[in-house]
C-alpha cells in the first residue's frame, strides 16, 4: 500500500512539474509577441492555456483521490493540501501569461513605444521564479523556496522602475498614452506572476516546517 502511495505521489509531482513547464513557456511566448511583435506565438499561448486548465482538473482529482484512499497524515497530508493550493497558483499565473499575450496582441496595432529592456528582464525573473518555486515544492527544498521569496523584491523594484519610465514617457509624448498604459499593465501582470510563484515558495516552507511566512510573519530571509 505504501509503495502504491509513493508511486501515485510521484505521478502527482510529475503533473505539477508539467504544468509549471507549460506556464514558463507561456510566459516566454507572450514576451515574444510583445518584444518581437511575433503574432505567430499567440495561438500557441491559447493552446497551452487549455492544457493548463485540463491539468488543473487532473491534479485536483489526483490530490483528492490520494487523500480519500490513503488517508495520509502529518507531512504527507500537508503536502497534498499544499499541492491543491499550488495547483491554483499555477493555473492563475498561466492566466496572467495569457493576459500579457492579449495586451501584446493589442500593442501590435501601435508603433513601438520605446525599446524593451526592463520588461523582458522581469519576464526572465518571473519565469525563473515559477520554475524554482515548483522544484522547491516537489522536492521540499526550503532553501530554494526562500531564494524565490527574495527574488520577488527584484521583480517589484523593476515594476516600479518601468512604470515610472512609462509615466514620464506619456508626459512627454501624450499620443503614446494608450500603448504605454498597456505596457504598464503588462509589467503589473508579470509582477503578479512572481507573486504566485512566491505563494508556492511560502507554501513549500509551510508544508516542510509548519511555519506560516505569509505577510512576513517571520524573517524568511534567514536560511
C-alpha positions as CSV (number, residue, x, y, z in Angstrom):
1,X,0.0,0.0,0.0
2,X,2.8,2.4,0.9
3,X,4.6,1.7,-2.4
4,X,1.4,2.4,-4.3
5,X,1.0,5.7,-2.5
6,X,4.6,6.7,-3.3
7,X,4.0,5.9,-7.0
8,X,0.9,8.0,-7.1
9,X,2.6,10.8,-5.3
10,X,5.4,10.7,-7.8
11,X,2.8,10.9,-10.6
12,X,1.2,13.9,-9.0
13,X,4.6,15.7,-8.7
14,X,5.2,15.0,-12.4
15,X,1.9,16.6,-13.4
16,X,2.7,19.7,-11.3
17,X,6.2,20.0,-13.0
18,X,4.5,19.6,-16.4
19,X,2.1,22.5,-15.5
20,X,5.0,24.6,-14.4
21,X,6.9,24.0,-17.6
22,X,3.9,24.9,-19.7
23,X,3.4,28.1,-17.8
24,X,7.0,29.0,-18.2
25,X,6.7,28.5,-21.9
26,X,3.6,30.6,-22.0
27,X,5.5,33.5,-20.3
28,X,8.3,33.2,-22.9
29,X,5.9,33.1,-25.9
30,X,3.9,36.1,-24.6
31,X,7.0,38.1,-24.3
32,X,8.0,37.0,-27.8
33,X,4.7,38.5,-29.1
34,X,5.4,41.7,-27.2
35,X,9.1,42.2,-27.9
36,X,9.5,40.6,-31.4
37,X,6.0,41.6,-32.5
38,X,5.6,38.0,-33.4
39,X,1.9,37.2,-33.8
40,X,2.5,33.6,-34.6
41,X,3.1,32.8,-30.9
42,X,-0.5,33.9,-30.0
43,X,-2.1,30.6,-31.0
44,X,0.5,28.7,-29.0
45,X,-0.3,30.6,-25.8
46,X,-4.0,29.9,-26.2
47,X,-3.4,26.2,-26.8
48,X,-1.2,26.0,-23.8
49,X,-3.8,27.7,-21.6
50,X,-6.2,24.8,-22.5
51,X,-3.5,22.3,-21.5
52,X,-3.0,24.0,-18.1
53,X,-6.7,24.1,-17.4
54,X,-7.0,20.4,-18.2
55,X,-4.0,19.6,-15.9
56,X,-5.5,21.7,-13.1
57,X,-8.6,19.4,-13.0
58,X,-6.5,16.3,-13.2
59,X,-4.2,17.4,-10.4
60,X,-7.1,18.3,-8.1
61,X,-8.6,14.8,-8.8
62,X,-5.3,13.1,-8.0
63,X,-4.9,15.0,-4.7
64,X,-8.5,14.3,-3.5
65,X,-8.2,10.6,-4.5
66,X,-4.9,10.2,-2.6
67,X,-6.4,11.8,0.5
68,X,-9.6,9.7,0.3
69,X,-8.0,6.4,-0.4
70,X,-4.8,6.6,1.7
71,X,-5.8,9.0,4.5
72,X,-2.3,10.4,4.8
73,X,-1.3,12.2,8.0
74,X,1.3,14.8,9.0
75,X,3.8,15.7,6.3
76,X,2.1,13.8,3.5
77,X,-1.3,15.4,4.3
78,X,0.3,18.9,4.4
79,X,2.0,18.2,1.0
80,X,-1.3,17.1,-0.6
81,X,-3.2,20.1,0.7
82,X,-0.3,22.3,-0.4
83,X,-0.4,20.7,-3.8
84,X,-4.1,21.8,-4.2
85,X,-3.0,25.4,-3.4
86,X,0.0,25.2,-5.7
87,X,-2.2,23.9,-8.4
88,X,-4.4,27.0,-8.1
89,X,-1.4,29.3,-8.2
90,X,0.0,27.6,-11.3
91,X,-3.3,28.0,-13.2
92,X,-3.6,31.6,-12.2
93,X,-0.1,32.6,-13.2
94,X,-0.7,30.9,-16.5
95,X,-3.8,33.1,-16.9
96,X,-1.6,36.1,-16.3
97,X,0.6,35.0,-19.1
98,X,-2.5,35.0,-21.3
99,X,-3.2,38.5,-20.1
100,X,0.2,39.6,-21.2
101,X,-0.3,37.9,-24.6
102,X,-3.6,39.7,-25.1
103,X,-2.1,43.1,-24.3
104,X,0.9,42.3,-26.6
105,X,-1.6,41.4,-29.3
106,X,-3.3,44.8,-28.9
107,X,0.0,46.6,-29.0
108,X,0.7,45.2,-32.5
109,X,-1.8,47.9,-33.7
110,X,0.6,50.6,-32.4
111,X,4.1,51.6,-33.3
112,X,6.6,50.5,-30.6
113,X,6.6,52.9,-27.7
114,X,10.3,52.5,-26.8
115,X,13.0,49.8,-26.8
116,X,12.3,47.0,-24.4
117,X,14.8,46.3,-21.6
118,X,13.2,46.1,-18.2
119,X,10.0,44.1,-19.2
120,X,12.0,41.2,-20.7
121,X,14.2,41.2,-17.6
122,X,11.0,41.0,-15.5
123,X,9.8,38.1,-17.6
124,X,13.0,36.2,-17.1
125,X,13.0,36.7,-13.4
126,X,9.3,35.7,-13.1
127,X,9.8,32.6,-15.3
128,X,12.8,31.5,-13.2
129,X,10.8,32.1,-10.0
130,X,8.0,29.8,-11.3
131,X,10.4,27.1,-12.2
132,X,12.4,27.3,-8.9
133,X,9.3,27.6,-6.7
134,X,7.8,24.4,-8.2
135,X,11.0,22.5,-7.9
136,X,11.3,23.7,-4.3
137,X,7.8,22.4,-3.7
138,X,8.1,18.9,-5.2
139,X,11.5,18.4,-3.6
140,X,10.5,20.1,-0.3
141,X,13.6,22.3,-0.7
142,X,13.1,25.2,1.8
143,X,16.4,26.9,0.9
144,X,15.4,27.2,-2.7
145,X,11.9,28.4,-1.7
146,X,13.4,31.2,0.4
147,X,15.6,32.3,-2.6
148,X,12.4,32.6,-4.6
149,X,10.9,34.8,-2.0
150,X,14.0,37.1,-2.1
151,X,13.7,37.5,-5.9
152,X,10.2,38.8,-5.6
153,X,11.7,42.1,-4.4
154,X,13.8,42.3,-7.6
155,X,10.6,42.0,-9.6
156,X,8.8,44.6,-7.6
157,X,11.6,47.1,-8.0
158,X,11.7,46.6,-11.8
159,X,7.9,47.0,-12.0
160,X,8.2,50.4,-10.2
161,X,11.0,51.4,-12.4
162,X,9.3,50.6,-15.7
163,X,6.0,52.2,-14.5
164,X,7.8,55.4,-13.7
165,X,9.6,55.4,-17.0
166,X,6.3,54.9,-18.9
167,X,4.5,57.6,-16.9
168,X,7.3,60.0,-17.8
169,X,7.1,58.9,-21.4
170,X,3.4,59.6,-21.5
171,X,4.0,63.1,-20.2
172,X,6.5,63.8,-22.9
173,X,4.6,62.1,-25.7
174,X,0.8,62.1,-24.9
175,X,-0.1,60.4,-28.2
176,X,1.5,57.2,-26.8
177,X,-0.7,57.1,-23.8
178,X,-2.8,54.1,-24.9
179,X,0.0,51.7,-25.7
180,X,2.1,53.0,-22.7
181,X,-0.8,52.1,-20.4
182,X,-0.9,48.7,-21.9
183,X,2.8,48.2,-21.1
184,X,2.2,49.4,-17.5
185,X,-0.4,46.6,-17.3
186,X,2.0,44.1,-18.8
187,X,4.5,44.9,-16.1
188,X,1.9,44.6,-13.4
189,X,0.8,41.2,-14.8
190,X,4.4,39.9,-14.8
191,X,4.8,41.1,-11.2
192,X,1.7,39.2,-10.3
193,X,3.2,36.1,-11.9
194,X,6.0,36.5,-9.4
195,X,3.5,36.9,-6.6
196,X,2.0,33.5,-7.4
197,X,5.5,31.9,-7.5
198,X,6.1,33.5,-4.1
199,X,2.9,31.9,-2.9
200,X,4.3,28.5,-3.9
201,X,7.5,29.2,-2.2
202,X,5.7,30.2,1.0
203,X,3.6,27.1,0.7
204,X,6.7,24.9,0.5
205,X,8.1,26.4,3.7
206,X,4.8,25.7,5.4
207,X,4.5,22.1,4.4
208,X,8.1,21.3,5.4
209,X,8.5,23.4,8.5
210,X,4.9,24.1,9.5
211,X,5.8,27.8,9.6
212,X,3.5,30.4,8.0
213,X,5.7,33.0,6.4
214,X,2.9,34.9,4.6
215,X,2.9,38.7,5.3
216,X,6.4,38.4,6.7
217,X,5.2,36.7,9.9
218,X,8.7,35.5,10.3
219,X,12.0,36.7,8.9
220,X,12.0,34.4,5.9
221,X,15.3,36.0,4.6
222,X,17.1,33.8,7.1
223,X,18.2,30.4,5.8
